[in-house]
Amino acid sequence: MVDQEPRVFRPVAGNAGTDLGLEALDKFVESESAVRWWHVSMPVDARMGTPAIETPNTSCPRPDADPESFDSILNRFSNPAAYSGLTDWDRSYLQALYSFDQERVPRIQSSEIVSRIVKYERKLRK
């Protein structure tokens, strides 16, 4: 896909941190990981039209992130016997991610997601 449509993977040639650069793209292409993604979007504030994420690269997902420290379905790829579905942590993360106001100031978004995860985790433990 990268060979056929290179502009799709680098639409603004790395400008303002909208992607992770050529070296990371090469690692992405060569990777044999079961789950991988390439981030090329720039979310903007619907009211102001300004970037809704911090740049450069501070808010991009890290394709090389290691989820082992979390009780997550993502670990199924390294330990298939341990996970059969979403964990409580996965559910808390997804609820927090999709329930917060995405038009807030970017630096507030991360702390709000973390706060909501903690809240959902506490609910699950009761």
For each residue, the residues with C-beta under 8 A, 3 or more apart:
1: 4 5 8 9
2: 5 6 9 25 28 29
3: 6
4: 1
5: 1 2 8 9
6: 2 3 9 10
7: 10 11
8: 1 5 11 40
9: 1 2 5 6 19 25 38 40
10: 6 7 13 14 19 22 25 40
11: 7 8 18 19 40
12: 15 16 18 19 42
13: 10
14: 10 17 18 19 21 22
15: 12 18
16: 12 42 51 55 56
17: 14 55 56 57 58 60
18: 11 12 14 15 40 41 42 55
19: 9 10 11 12 14 24 25 38 39 40 60
20: 24 25 38 39 57 60 63
21: 14 24 25
22: 10 14 25 26
23: 26 27
24: 19 20 21 27 28 63
25: 2 9 10 19 20 21 22 28 29 38
26: 22 23 29 30
27: 23 24 30 31 63 64
28: 2 24 25 31 36 38 63
29: 2 25 26
30: 26 27
31: 27 28 36 63
32:
33: 36 63 77
34: 77
35: 74 77
36: 28 31 33 63
37: 61 63
38: 9 19 20 25 28 63
39: 19 20 60 61
40: 8 9 10 11 18 19
41: 18
42: 12 16 18 51 53
43: 51 52 53 102
44: 48 49 50 51 52
45: 48 49 50 51 52 103
46: 103
47: 103
48: 44 45
49: 44 45
50: 44 45
51: 16 42 43 44 45 54 55 106
52: 43 44 45 102 103 106 109
53: 42 43 58 59 60 106
54: 51 58 59 106 107
55: 16 17 18 51 58 59
56: 16 17
57: 17 20 60
58: 17 53 54 55
59: 53 54 55 106
60: 17 19 20 39 53 57
61: 37 39 65
62: 65
63: 20 24 27 28 31 33 36 37 38
64: 27
65: 61 62
66: 69
67: 70 72 74 75
68: 75 78
69: 66
70: 67 74 75 89
71: 75 87 88 89
72: 67 75 83 87 89 90 93
73: 76 83 85 86 87 90
74: 35 67 70 77 90
75: 67 68 70 71 72 78 79 82 83
76: 73 79 80 82 83
77: 33 34 35 74 80
78: 68 75
79: 75 76 82 83
80: 76 77 83
81:
82: 75 76 79
83: 72 73 75 76 79 80 87
84:
85: 73
86: 73 90 91 94
87: 71 72 73 83 90 91
88: 71 91 92 121 124
89: 70 71 72 92 93 117 121
90: 72 73 74 86 87 93 94
91: 86 87 88 94 95 120 124
92: 88 89 95 96 116 117 120 121 124
93: 72 89 90 96 97 113 117
94: 86 90 91 97 98
95: 91 92 98 99 116 120
96: 92 93 99 100 112 113 114 115 116 117 119 120
97: 93 94 100 113
98: 94 95
99: 95 96 116
100: 96 97 104 109 112 113 116
101: 104 112
102: 43 52 109
103: 45 46 47 52
104: 100 101 108 109 112
105: 108 109
106: 51 52 53 54 59 109
107: 54 110 111
108: 104 105 111 112
109: 52 100 102 104 105 106 112 113
110: 107 113 114
111: 107 108 114 115
112: 96 100 101 104 108 109 115 116
113: 93 96 97 100 109 110 116 117
114: 96 110 111 117 118
115: 96 111 112 118 119
116: 92 95 96 99 100 112 113 119 120
117: 89 92 93 96 113 114 120 121
118: 114 115 121 122
119: 96 115 116 122 123
120: 91 92 95 96 116 117 123 124
121: 88 89 92 117 118 124 125
122: 118 119 125 126
123: 119 120 126
124: 88 91 92 120 121
125: 121 122
126: 122 123
